[in-house]
């Protein structure tokens, strides 16, 4: 290989390594920022958990428009992906998981997909008729942006446009583990509430329910609480997907930086070997010339 060509490749790989290292650092900072937002919403989640515990009996009885099972004709499925790439298999994993589960959901009724994120929109616009979509938010979703989504879902379910609503997202477990997951938002299931309460309790068991007198009536209060609860859930699910995206991008860029360093080391060995051969050849030429002159 020509020395100039090897030198040019070394320069290119160095630039790539610097770029991926910078992206890794930015992604780590963004991941920490989204985790901070989780903590900032903790007081709200604790308050709503208290209310839901007090209304556990009403939830079991299913006395709310948001809990009632209806004959299923139309189903809305929300799929959360990212707006940008360079995050490894993050988007591919959640989209493949969603496609597999949606095939099963289609057995229940007519499915309409609402993609959230440019990657999800690009994936489903090729094979589905998209009526609703959301994208272009940036690195962090704010509550007012997720509220727009939750208001749309609540209104559509109350007006009986859809008899079931699901959301697919990537659940953040740790920096090294993110798993695609889905939840049925409407009709709200008791297990969804119980899982939320267990998570809030922290020890895996729900705390005792307080005996409270609910006015004007438990059903009316529940009809007001569930939409707020769904708003919070959607915000948390999308924040979780955001955190997973930044974590996946951080790991992808770290792997890319490691690979770039390995390639750089190989290229340097090739360059040194070629340079050594060139020097040896030049020395031989000088020696031969000297002998010929003598």
Wavefront OBJ file of the C-alpha trace (Angstrom):
o trace
v 0.000 0.000 0.000
v 1.250 3.475 -0.895
v 2.561 5.529 2.048
v 0.497 8.598 1.122
v -2.648 6.476 0.949
v -1.984 4.931 4.372
v -1.236 8.362 5.863
v -4.522 9.722 4.453
v -6.426 6.772 5.954
v -4.783 7.336 9.351
v -5.925 10.985 9.264
v -9.503 9.972 8.358
v -9.715 7.357 11.124
v -8.334 9.888 13.647
v -11.091 12.344 12.708
v -13.752 9.641 13.027
v -12.389 8.607 16.438
v -12.534 12.205 17.706
v -16.095 12.589 16.401
v -17.388 9.363 17.975
v -15.682 10.203 21.293
v -17.409 13.604 21.326
v -20.800 12.015 20.540
v -20.252 9.490 23.324
v -19.639 12.309 25.822
v -22.684 14.304 24.672
v -24.916 11.218 24.843
v -23.742 10.451 28.386
v -24.599 14.021 29.472
v -28.021 13.849 27.803
v -28.759 10.492 29.447
v -28.000 11.965 32.876
v -30.266 14.923 32.125
v -33.234 12.672 31.268
v -32.598 10.629 34.422
v -32.717 13.895 36.378
v -36.139 14.609 34.855
v -37.336 11.252 36.171
v -36.344 12.326 39.683
v -37.953 15.756 39.270
v -41.336 14.115 38.535
v -41.107 11.877 41.626
v -43.229 14.103 43.958
v -46.069 14.087 41.408
v -45.929 10.301 41.000
v -46.040 9.849 44.795
v -49.169 12.010 45.073
v -51.001 10.242 42.265
v -50.004 6.888 43.799
v -51.683 7.926 47.089
v -54.898 8.800 45.248
v -54.913 5.526 43.300
v -54.376 3.499 46.490
v -57.424 5.167 48.052
v -59.459 4.246 44.963
v -58.319 0.632 44.647
v -61.812 -0.805 45.266
v -63.335 1.418 42.566
v -60.618 0.313 40.151
v -61.395 -3.349 40.828
v -65.116 -2.731 40.247
v -64.334 -1.046 36.904
v -66.668 1.895 37.528
v -65.220 4.320 35.000
v -65.561 5.045 31.303
v -61.791 4.500 31.032
v -62.014 0.989 32.504
v -64.998 -0.438 30.639
v -64.418 -3.163 28.051
v -66.178 -2.532 24.735
v -66.710 -4.592 21.576
v -63.442 -4.058 19.710
v -63.544 -2.710 16.167
v -60.691 -0.154 15.942
v -57.379 -0.239 17.815
v -54.785 2.548 18.010
v -51.141 1.552 18.509
v -48.517 4.207 19.410
v -44.900 3.274 18.619
v -42.110 5.397 20.130
v -38.732 5.545 18.338
v -36.089 8.248 17.925
v -35.760 11.196 15.551
v -32.103 10.435 14.811
v -29.795 7.506 14.150
v -26.280 6.642 15.377
v -27.823 4.719 18.288
v -26.988 1.130 17.360
v -29.911 -1.293 17.218
v -32.162 0.900 19.399
v -34.743 1.689 16.690
v -34.502 -1.692 14.970
v -35.212 -3.504 18.260
v -38.342 -1.550 19.201
v -39.730 -1.550 15.631
v -39.210 -5.309 15.183
v -40.788 -5.955 18.582
v -43.736 -3.694 17.717
v -44.246 -5.366 14.309
v -44.298 -8.800 15.933
v -46.808 -7.822 18.628
v -48.981 -5.747 16.268
v -49.446 -8.860 14.105
v -51.069 -10.516 17.165
v -53.130 -7.403 18.020
v -54.581 -7.376 14.474
v -56.485 -10.530 15.418
v -58.568 -8.394 17.819
v -59.620 -5.726 15.295
v -58.607 -3.069 12.757
v -55.259 -1.558 13.761
v -54.163 2.034 13.142
v -50.597 3.047 13.977
v -49.514 6.386 15.437
v -45.708 6.652 15.096
v -43.796 8.934 17.470
v -40.333 9.890 16.198
v -38.996 10.272 12.646
v -37.579 6.731 12.530
v -40.972 5.246 13.435
v -42.719 7.509 10.887
v -40.282 6.454 8.126
v -40.754 2.780 9.032
v -44.566 2.743 9.043
v -45.331 5.300 6.325
v -44.064 2.772 3.752
v -46.705 0.187 4.638
v -49.444 1.879 6.692
v -51.819 4.792 6.278
v -50.705 7.258 8.937
v -53.370 9.547 10.365
v -51.556 10.864 13.456
v -47.806 11.246 14.047
v -45.441 13.230 16.288
v -41.773 14.096 15.733
v -39.156 16.846 15.749
v -39.147 17.358 19.508
v -35.374 17.125 19.941
v -33.347 15.481 22.689
v -35.897 15.909 25.483
v -39.665 15.634 25.575
v -41.417 18.136 27.828
v -44.671 17.468 29.658
v -46.646 19.896 27.473
v -45.546 17.972 24.385
v -46.585 14.585 25.781
v -49.839 16.145 27.024
v -50.781 16.827 23.403
v -50.451 13.092 22.741
v -52.351 12.030 25.869
v -55.195 14.504 25.172
v -55.570 13.038 21.679
v -55.672 9.462 23.040
v -58.136 10.265 25.836
v -60.474 12.115 23.476
v -60.323 9.355 20.849
v -61.173 6.667 23.439
v -63.987 8.661 25.077
v -65.535 9.349 21.658
v -65.269 5.614 20.909
v -63.109 6.122 17.804
v -60.869 3.399 19.210
v -61.884 0.683 21.628
v -58.306 -0.177 22.617
v -55.109 1.899 22.791
v -51.575 0.507 23.160
v -48.169 2.186 23.432
v -44.847 0.568 22.475
v -41.615 2.061 23.818
v -38.141 1.097 25.047
v -37.941 0.611 28.805
v -34.727 1.871 30.398
v -33.303 -0.585 32.954
v -29.666 0.575 33.015
v -26.958 2.031 30.783
v -26.273 -1.481 29.481
v -29.834 -2.823 29.305
v -32.863 -1.387 27.493
v -35.794 -3.600 26.495
v -38.729 -2.929 24.144
v -42.032 -3.066 26.022
v -45.709 -2.216 25.573
v -48.682 -1.271 27.746
v -52.413 -1.209 27.123
v -53.465 2.342 28.010
v -57.203 1.979 27.321
v -59.226 0.374 28.684
v -56.997 0.898 31.694
v -56.088 -2.459 33.266
v -55.808 -3.042 36.996
v -52.366 -4.647 36.544
v -51.071 -1.406 34.970
v -52.062 0.492 38.115
v -50.720 -2.249 40.405
v -47.353 -2.294 38.599
v -47.150 1.486 38.983
v -47.966 1.294 42.713
v -45.403 -1.466 43.298
v -42.765 0.615 41.547
v -43.636 3.632 43.702
v -43.565 1.562 46.907
v -40.090 0.358 45.998
v -40.252 -2.889 47.987
v -42.416 -4.772 45.470
v -45.559 -4.793 47.644
v -48.411 -2.320 47.754
v -49.012 -0.386 50.959
v -52.289 -0.577 52.868
v -55.236 1.352 51.453
v -56.576 4.234 53.544
v -60.303 4.224 54.350
v -61.319 7.560 52.854
v -64.716 9.065 52.135
v -64.662 10.112 48.462
v -66.833 13.004 47.300
v -68.722 13.701 45.045
v -68.425 9.989 44.141
v -65.578 7.522 43.537
v -66.563 7.006 39.865
v -66.565 10.750 39.091
v -63.212 11.246 40.818
v -61.770 8.246 38.968
v -62.890 9.692 35.622
v -60.844 12.802 36.485
v -57.819 10.945 37.886
v -57.253 8.396 35.094
v -56.624 10.961 32.291
v -54.030 12.672 34.523
v -52.513 9.272 35.327
v -52.325 8.445 31.588
v -50.654 11.818 30.911
v -48.018 10.963 33.492
v -47.554 7.405 32.167
v -47.044 8.619 28.584
v -44.566 11.236 29.808
v -42.656 8.540 31.724
v -42.714 6.065 28.818
v -41.375 8.650 26.362
v -38.765 9.836 28.882
v -37.722 6.206 29.301
v -37.408 5.872 25.516
v -35.379 9.130 25.437
v -33.022 7.844 28.128
v -32.662 4.506 26.329
v -31.891 6.297 23.062
v -29.102 8.389 24.610
v -27.722 5.336 26.412
v -27.781 3.246 23.210
v -26.062 6.071 21.301
v -23.433 6.389 24.042
v -22.637 2.649 23.836
v -22.674 2.651 20.019
v -20.250 5.576 19.895
v -18.032 3.947 22.525
v -17.840 0.779 20.410
v -17.157 2.888 17.308
v -14.336 4.714 19.118
v -12.810 1.407 20.249
v -13.020 0.026 16.698
v -11.473 3.220 15.317
v -8.550 2.881 17.733
v -8.023 -0.745 16.643
v -8.080 0.261 12.960
v -5.707 3.152 13.710
v -3.248 0.794 15.394
v -3.371 -1.585 12.417
v -2.849 1.269 9.953
v 0.123 2.560 11.928
v 1.720 -0.899 11.799
v 1.120 -1.001 8.038
v 2.571 2.502 7.672
v 5.667 1.682 9.762
v 6.229 -1.548 7.849
v 5.884 0.201 4.481
v 8.164 3.023 5.637
v 10.758 0.505 6.835
v 10.639 -1.292 3.484
v 11.067 2.012 1.660
v 14.099 2.960 3.788
v 15.645 -0.482 3.294
v 15.125 -0.196 -0.460
v 16.750 3.261 -0.522
v 19.753 2.014 1.498
v 20.176 -0.914 -0.917
v 20.080 1.460 -3.893
v 22.735 3.696 -2.337
v 24.955 0.683 -1.587
v 24.560 -0.662 -5.130
v 25.372 2.710 -6.628
v 28.473 3.058 -4.471
v 29.717 -0.405 -5.478
v 29.108 0.383 -9.163
v 31.112 3.617 -8.911
v 34.070 1.795 -7.318
l 1 2 3 4 5 6 7 8 9 10 11 12 13 14 15 16 17 18 19 20 21 22 23 24 25 26 27 28 29 30 31 32 33 34 35 36 37 38 39 40 41 42 43 44 45 46 47 48 49 50 51 52 53 54 55 56 57 58 59 60 61 62 63 64 65 66 67 68 69 70 71 72 73 74 75 76 77 78 79 80 81 82 83 84 85 86 87 88 89 90 91 92 93 94 95 96 97 98 99 100 101 102 103 104 105 106 107 108 109 110 111 112 113 114 115 116 117 118 119 120 121 122 123 124 125 126 127 128 129 130 131 132 133 134 135 136 137 138 139 140 141 142 143 144 145 146 147 148 149 150 151 152 153 154 155 156 157 158 159 160 161 162 163 164 165 166 167 168 169 170 171 172 173 174 175 176 177 178 179 180 181 182 183 184 185 186 187 188 189 190 191 192 193 194 195 196 197 198 199 200 201 202 203 204 205 206 207 208 209 210 211 212 213 214 215 216 217 218 219 220 221 222 223 224 225 226 227 228 229 230 231 232 233 234 235 236 237 238 239 240 241 242 243 244 245 246 247 248 249 250 251 252 253 254 255 256 257 258 259 260 261 262 263 264 265 266 267 268 269 270 271 272 273 274 275 276 277 278 279 280 281 282 283 284 285 286 287 288 289 290 291 292 293 294
